[in-house]
Structure formats: structure tokens, C-alpha cells
Amino acid sequence: MIYFDNAATSFPKPRAVIEAMADYFFNIGGSTGRSGHRLAIKASELVFNTREQLARLFNIKDSARIIFTKNATESLNLAINGFLEKGDQVVATSMEHNSAMRPLRYLEQRGWIKIFIVQADKEGLVDPAAFADILKKEKIKLVVVNHASNVTGALAPVELIAEIAAGHGSRLLVDAAQTAGAYPIDVMSGNIDMLAFTGHKSLLGPQGTGGLYVREGIELAPLVRGGTGSNSEEEIQPDFLPDQFESGTLNIIGLAGLGAGVKYILERGVSNIREQEMKLTEMFIKEAEKIEGVELYGPRDMSKRVPVVSFNISRHAPSTVAYLLDKHFDLACRSGLHCAPSAHRTIGTFPRGAVRFAFGCFNTAAEVEKGLTALAEISYHKY
Amino acid sequence: MPQSVVIVFKSTHDVIKAKSELEKACVAHELIPTPKEISSECGMSLRVEAPLLSRALELFDSKGVRYRDDLL
């Protein structure tokens, strides 16, 4: 099977990820923070080490500022619901995934917040000047930016947007679901206030893992309150990180896997991984463009995108193309609206949707070639 | 045997960070379940020998490890 569905979840995972998870269940098994026996200490160290690895990856000074969640969606919900208050105003882009859009629209529906949308162009690229225009006129508490679109692969110029936001006293929340592990992220130099990431995509960890980095000085209300193993004599939620936001037992086996995934990435190097993935992306785009009936979406400039490519074949519905690829070519990909209706409206593919190939760090040029042959056969009336 | 001191931390994250910093600096220590007479803080605390206490605290302060100085 050729797996080009890495934007949904990455597969395969490095062997070390599976081994770390097996090691936890075979040899550790304890919980974190509740007990003081050796297995509890080992489990606590394991979670601590995963936090430290992530802090290294994103250049976060204090790893306690990383809150573990179950995915990027929960991280975005925590950031949006925990930070915004009645009467606040927000800027988001038309490329947001529903994981950010829905919690924002919910607060808007309740009449609590006002949302200003920065419209991306047909390739999915946003212009920093458009943020400046709004921020000059309106008092904006939070700017929400999808770092890279899960539809077009378009990267947002986060550093420029961060500068503009900081200049107007607004905070910046970055949705790094498609970039963490695939594109260099530095929260310090990038001036990022909050970074939401998932563990199971380019960080190569298991599903059910993710996190939110929160810069010092930003106060959030927790989504969930409960036992933390700390301040046990108190019936009031602790006010320090990470405990304030990590009530209940953590997904320790998942975090064992995530730690191994991040370690693998740090050893291989994010830049090296990006170089390899973008080579495949460039090769695919160059050749797919030549196939009659294929329409590609997203930036042509490789420096402005991640290895997520959406396209359509004129004579078939996207779901038919995905079905044919699976059935006749042993190729896994995703078709549809990718939980991002606003992004599809932006590029003109709503409600039809598109087919999406997302290359990962284990894909090869030979696989891309097979994919191209398949698209040509599907487009040239073989099916 | 010299007298030992128990250091209590704000969170499990800090206990483990403290352990890791002490290991790096080769300061002898032991993780123990927090004695109930001291606190009902998080499950684990650190025990060091009294003469090593100032060295340990200095290390914690420089590395941003949050401990309960009110319980020392």
C-alpha cells in the first residue's frame, strides 16, 4: 500500500515509537504524580522527557509551559475558550480548519465575540498587510492563524503576522497541526504566544496526543478541572502549569510514543525531513501539472508550502478518484472537504471538494511515480 | 549519618526536573513518597543530606525548579 494520507495521520511510525509504547506497558505501567514508587517515578520521568524533547524542538525555554492534550483540536479549544472573554474581538484567516473555526463560530453565535476574517488568495496564501489593516482599525485580543493549510499546503507568514500582532498588543495563536515536525518552528524567534500541535501527524507519535504551548504571562481558564496529584488538600484547581490544565490521568503510553517520535525527528533534523518531503512534492506537482484533466491547487512556490497537495481530475468526483486509487492502485489518500469548508470556498472547490495527497518522511520517489501513473490512467479514461 | 532534608515541590514536573538537574550535577539525592506529616502535595518529594541542601536549592533557583520553600 502506498500511503499518501499523512495530513490525516502519519503512517508508518518509526519503530522506536512502537518500542517505547511497548516498553511502557511491559515494564513501567505506573501513573504520574499520584504515587511515589519506582514505577510512578519512571512514568513521571517519561512524561517529563517528552515535554523536554518538545521544548527542544520548538525552542521553548520552560517545558512546563507545554500542556498535554489529546490533539490539536483540544489545544485550539483550550486556547480559544480559555483566553477569550465576552466582548473580545478576534482575527482568523479563511484557511482555518474547523478545529479553530467551530469553537470561534460558537462563541460568535453566542454573541460573545466578533470575528474578522482575513481572506486568503486562490492559492491559500494570506497577506500580512491584511492583518495590519484590521489591527489598525479594531481592538483585537487574539489573532488565530493556521500555520499551513491542510487543503492547499499554503504556509502563513507567521513571523510577519506575529510582529504585526505584537505591535498592536494582540496575542497570536498558531495552529501547527500540519507543520509541527515538518517545518521548523521557533516560538522565541517567531514571537508565538500560543502554539497548538498534534502528536500523530508529522511528530510521528500515536493518536490521542497533542499539546498547547502557552507563553508566560498569558492566563487561560482550564477546559477541565479535577485531580492533578498536586495541592490535594485543596478543593480549588491549582494555578500553576502544567497541572492547572492536566486534570485526570494523562495518556502516558501515548506520550511515551510521542517522545520517541520527537526524538526521531530531532535526530533526523526537521530541515532534512522538510527537504526530502518537498523534493517529493515538487516532483509530484511538476509531473501532475502535465496530466490532462488534472487541476492542482495551492502555491507553486515550494518555499511557501508544506507537502500537502490537493487536486481534482475533471472527469471524476474527488471521492471516485480516491476510491479508484485505493481499489486499483493500492494507494491511500483523502478526498472531500477536509474539515475546512472555508478553505475550499477560498480556492473555489466548495462544495465539490478535492483529492489530497500528503507526503510523509517515509515516502519515496518511486511511490510518487506510481501515484502519477495512477492519476494519468484515471484521467485518460482507463476507468 | 548526617541529617537529611525533604524538599517538597509544586508539581510532579518540578520533582522530575529537580531529579534530573541533581543527576546532571552529581548531587546525591533520593526520590521518596511525600511524608504525610510534611504535606499532601504531589506524590513525590526529594531527600538530600543536610549539607547538600544549599547546593541543591541554588541549582533549583538557577534552573527554575519550583519548590515549596515555605515547607523547608
Boltz contact constraints between the chains, C-beta under 6 A:
constraints:
  - contact:
      token1: [A, 32]
      token2: [B, 12]
      max_distance: 6.0
  - contact:
      token1: [A, 33]
      token2: [B, 12]
      max_distance: 6.0
  - contact:
      token1: [A, 33]
      token2: [B, 42]
      max_distance: 6.0
  - contact:
      token1: [A, 33]
      token2: [B, 43]
      max_distance: 6.0
  - contact:
      token1: [A, 34]
      token2: [B, 43]
      max_distance: 6.0
  - contact:
      token1: [A, 35]
      token2: [B, 43]
      max_distance: 6.0
  - contact:
      token1: [A, 36]
      token2: [B, 33]
      max_distance: 6.0
  - contact:
      token1: [A, 36]
      token2: [B, 43]
      max_distance: 6.0
  - contact:
      token1: [A, 36]
      token2: [B, 44]
      max_distance: 6.0
  - contact:
      token1: [A, 41]
      token2: [B, 31]
      max_distance: 6.0
  - contact:
      token1: [A, 44]
      token2: [B, 12]
      max_distance: 6.0
  - contact:
      token1: [A, 44]
      token2: [B, 16]
      max_distance: 6.0
  - contact:
      token1: [A, 45]
      token2: [B, 16]
      max_distance: 6.0
  - contact:
      token1: [A, 48]
      token2: [B, 16]
      max_distance: 6.0
  - contact:
      token1: [A, 62]
      token2: [B, 64]
      max_distance: 6.0
  - contact:
      token1: [A, 64]
      token2: [B, 13]
      max_distance: 6.0
  - contact:
      token1: [A, 229]
      token2: [B, 12]
      max_distance: 6.0
  - contact:
      token1: [A, 229]
      token2: [B, 42]
      max_distance: 6.0
  - contact:
      token1: [A, 229]
      token2: [B, 43]
      max_distance: 6.0
  - contact:
      token1: [A, 230]
      token2: [B, 11]
      max_distance: 6.0
  - contact:
      token1: [A, 230]
      token2: [B, 42]
      max_distance: 6.0
  - contact:
      token1: [A, 232]
      token2: [B, 40]
      max_distance: 6.0
  - contact:
      token1: [A, 233]
      token2: [B, 40]
      max_distance: 6.0
  - contact:
      token1: [A, 240]
      token2: [B, 10]
      max_distance: 6.0
  - contact:
      token1: [A, 242]
      token2: [B, 13]
      max_distance: 6.0
  - contact:
      token1: [A, 243]
      token2: [B, 11]
      max_distance: 6.0
